[in-house]
Every structure is written in C-alpha cells, then in structure tokens.
Amino acid sequence: MKRSLSFLFALLLAGSVQAQFGIKAGLNMAVLDGSNINADTKYKTQYHAGAFYEYKIAGPLSLQPELLYSVQGTERKSDVEDYDTKLQYLNLPILVKLTAGPVFVEAGPQFGLLMTAKEAGTLLLTPPTPTSPAQYGKVSKQVDDQYKKGDFSLCAGLGVKVSSLLIGARFNAGLNDINDAKSVAGVNDPKLKNRVFQAYLGYQIGGHN
C-alpha cells in the first residue's frame, strides 16, 4: 500500500513538473471580413480572458490548450446603418508551443462556441428629401439567430516569458462562414469570417524554461 501511494505521489509530482496552469487576459482587435458585404466593416476593440494549461512534451516543445471568453465582432457602416456587432464566444485554442530562452512561438486550431450576438447603433428610418433631412433611429437587438454557433479558426502568435509573466500577441483567422442570415433567394448572401488580433498578459503558476 505504501509503495502504491509513493508511486502515485511520484507520478503526480512528475506531472506537476511537466504541466502548468496559468491565467491570461488582454485586448482584441476584431473584425468580420468576407464577401458580399454591403457595408464597410472596421476593426473594433474588445477583450478576452481565460485560463490555459501547458504540458511539456519534449525539450522546447509544449502542448497548450486554453479556455477563453472572447468578445469579437465588428463595426459596420453604410449609407443606411452605423452600428456595432458584438459576438461573445467561448473559445478553445489547442496550440503547439516552441520555446527558445524567454521567447516562444505558438500555433494551432481554435474551436469557438457562440454564446450570444447583439447589434447596436443607428439605422436609417426615413431617407432625405429636398425639404427634410434623413431620419435615423437607435437600434439595439439580439441577433443570435443570424450567426452560426460554431467557429473554426487557425491561430498563430509569439511572445516572451519573464519569470512567471507572459507577454504575447496572436492572430486568429476564421475559416468558416459564420453568417446564418439567409435571403429568400439564397443568392449573394454575405459570407462573414472572424479576424482577430490579440495582445495579452498572462501569469503562469510555477515555471519551466
């Protein structure tokens, strides 16, 4: 019994050396890019936060899954509308990480689950006439049914680790069309993909180099 407990303790200790937890938070610069979009879309500043688990595979190579709450979306503007789209995701990146001294690079897939979608801004109610200006109204509404629940992205980034502090940047490129608002004809519907630049600070519990 004592030998079994000692063996189990040794395994747990070895695992703690090989694997480490951490927390992170930072800013997003997000946009919805694609085709057949009848408006100008611009990057919108948002944020993300969550936790990660780094498991050292061999030498400088690690595997790092993360669980992140990430606010994404876009700013959209045209002659008839000016509003922000806010998409709240639960993201699961699974990254391969290569470390050289304090510097690291990381890349891998990311799976996203849309939790909620909202649009807010102004919408043209009455077009201008020779005798009166255009009339705009405030709009704020849930649009969960207009976006697909799943998002698949590829991520790549780099950063530095100083003691237990991480400073990094990453780009997430969405691969699938997340638009779920289809016209009656089903022709020339907008195709929307997430594009997100991220900058973050992290804290890793423990540390291996």
QUIJOQUI-V404517 format. One record per residue. N is the residue number from 1. RES is the residue in three letters. SS is DSSP state (helix for helix, strand for strand, loop for the rest). PSI is psi in radians with two decimals (NA if undefined). Layout:
n/res/ss/psi
N/RES/SS/PSI
N/RES/SS/PSI
This chain:
n/res/ss/psi
1/MET/loop/-0.79
2/LYS/helix/-0.67
3/ARG/helix/-0.68
4/SER/helix/-0.77
5/LEU/helix/-0.69
6/SER/helix/-0.69
7/PHE/helix/-0.73
8/LEU/helix/-0.73
9/PHE/helix/-0.70
10/ALA/helix/-0.69
11/LEU/helix/-0.78
12/LEU/helix/-0.70
13/LEU/helix/-0.74
14/ALA/helix/-0.69
15/GLY/helix/-0.65
16/SER/helix/-0.51
17/VAL/helix/-0.67
18/GLN/helix/-0.42
19/ALA/strand/2.54
20/GLN/strand/2.50
21/PHE/strand/2.80
22/GLY/strand/2.94
23/ILE/strand/2.70
24/LYS/strand/2.75
25/ALA/strand/2.68
26/GLY/strand/-2.93
27/LEU/strand/2.57
28/ASN/strand/2.45
29/MET/strand/1.80
30/ALA/strand/2.57
31/VAL/strand/2.71
32/LEU/strand/2.01
33/ASP/strand/2.86
34/GLY/strand/-2.49
35/SER/strand/2.83
36/ASN/loop/0.59
37/ILE/loop/2.02
38/ASN/loop/0.82
39/ALA/loop/2.86
40/ASP/strand/2.25
41/THR/strand/2.39
42/LYS/strand/2.75
43/TYR/loop/2.46
44/LYS/strand/2.34
45/THR/strand/2.17
46/GLN/strand/-2.69
47/TYR/strand/2.92
48/HIS/strand/2.77
49/ALA/strand/2.64
50/GLY/strand/-2.75
51/ALA/strand/2.79
52/PHE/strand/2.86
53/TYR/strand/1.98
54/GLU/strand/2.17
55/TYR/strand/2.11
56/LYS/strand/2.12
57/ILE/strand/-1.03
58/ALA/strand/2.32
59/GLY/loop/-2.20
60/PRO/loop/0.05
61/LEU/strand/2.28
62/SER/strand/2.77
63/LEU/strand/2.26
64/GLN/strand/1.68
65/PRO/strand/2.60
66/GLU/strand/2.74
67/LEU/strand/1.98
68/LEU/strand/2.39
69/TYR/strand/2.13
70/SER/strand/2.19
71/VAL/strand/2.13
72/GLN/strand/-2.87
73/GLY/strand/-2.55
74/THR/strand/2.88
75/GLU/strand/2.27
76/ARG/strand/2.29
77/LYS/strand/2.36
78/SER/loop/-2.98
79/ASP/loop/-0.37
80/VAL/loop/-0.06
81/GLU/strand/2.66
82/ASP/strand/1.66
83/TYR/strand/2.93
84/ASP/strand/2.42
85/THR/strand/2.19
86/LYS/strand/2.00
87/LEU/strand/2.16
88/GLN/strand/2.08
89/TYR/strand/2.66
90/LEU/strand/1.92
91/ASN/strand/2.49
92/LEU/strand/1.55
93/PRO/strand/2.49
94/ILE/strand/1.81
95/LEU/strand/2.50
96/VAL/strand/2.26
97/LYS/strand/2.28
98/LEU/strand/2.17
99/THR/strand/2.36
100/ALA/strand/1.78
101/GLY/loop/-2.29
102/PRO/loop/-0.14
103/VAL/strand/2.47
104/PHE/strand/2.65
105/VAL/strand/2.66
106/GLU/strand/2.59
107/ALA/strand/2.68
108/GLY/strand/-3.12
109/PRO/strand/2.80
110/GLN/strand/2.33
111/PHE/strand/2.22
112/GLY/strand/2.44
113/LEU/strand/2.05
114/LEU/strand/2.16
115/MET/strand/-0.72
116/THR/strand/2.67
117/ALA/strand/2.40
118/LYS/strand/2.52
119/GLU/strand/2.41
120/ALA/strand/2.42
121/GLY/strand/-2.53
122/THR/strand/2.59
123/LEU/strand/2.44
124/LEU/strand/2.12
125/LEU/strand/-0.76
126/THR/strand/2.14
127/PRO/loop/2.76
128/PRO/loop/2.63
129/THR/strand/2.98
130/PRO/loop/-0.38
131/THR/loop/-0.13
132/SER/strand/2.57
133/PRO/loop/2.96
134/ALA/loop/2.59
135/GLN/strand/2.22
136/TYR/strand/2.64
137/GLY/strand/2.69
138/LYS/strand/2.46
139/VAL/strand/2.33
140/SER/strand/2.00
141/LYS/strand/2.68
142/GLN/strand/2.37
143/VAL/loop/0.66
144/ASP/helix/-0.62
145/ASP/helix/-0.12
146/GLN/helix/-0.03
147/TYR/strand/2.48
148/LYS/loop/2.59
149/LYS/loop/-0.57
150/GLY/strand/2.50
151/ASP/strand/2.35
152/PHE/strand/2.20
153/SER/strand/2.84
154/LEU/strand/2.39
155/CYS/strand/2.56
156/ALA/strand/2.45
157/GLY/strand/-3.13
158/LEU/strand/2.91
159/GLY/strand/-3.05
160/VAL/strand/2.62
161/LYS/strand/2.14
162/VAL/strand/1.90
163/SER/loop/-2.07
164/SER/loop/0.04
165/LEU/strand/2.32
166/LEU/strand/2.39
167/ILE/strand/2.16
168/GLY/strand/2.97
169/ALA/strand/2.63
170/ARG/strand/2.65
171/PHE/strand/2.28
172/ASN/strand/2.12
173/ALA/strand/1.96
174/GLY/strand/2.42
175/LEU/loop/-0.45
176/ASN/loop/2.66
177/ASP/loop/2.11
178/ILE/loop/-0.04
179/ASN/strand/2.26
180/ASP/loop/0.22
181/ALA/loop/1.79
182/LYS/loop/2.50
183/SER/loop/2.93
184/VAL/loop/-0.73
185/ALA/loop/-0.48
186/GLY/loop/0.36
187/VAL/loop/2.40
188/ASN/loop/0.59
189/ASP/loop/2.58
190/PRO/loop/2.47
191/LYS/strand/2.04
192/LEU/strand/2.34
193/LYS/strand/2.46
194/ASN/strand/2.37
195/ARG/strand/2.12
196/VAL/strand/2.14
197/PHE/strand/2.36
198/GLN/strand/2.47
199/ALA/strand/2.36
200/TYR/strand/2.80
201/LEU/strand/2.48
202/GLY/strand/2.78
203/TYR/strand/2.17
204/GLN/strand/2.25
205/ILE/loop/2.12
206/GLY/loop/-2.87
207/GLY/loop/2.34
208/HIS/loop/2.63
209/ASN/loop/NA
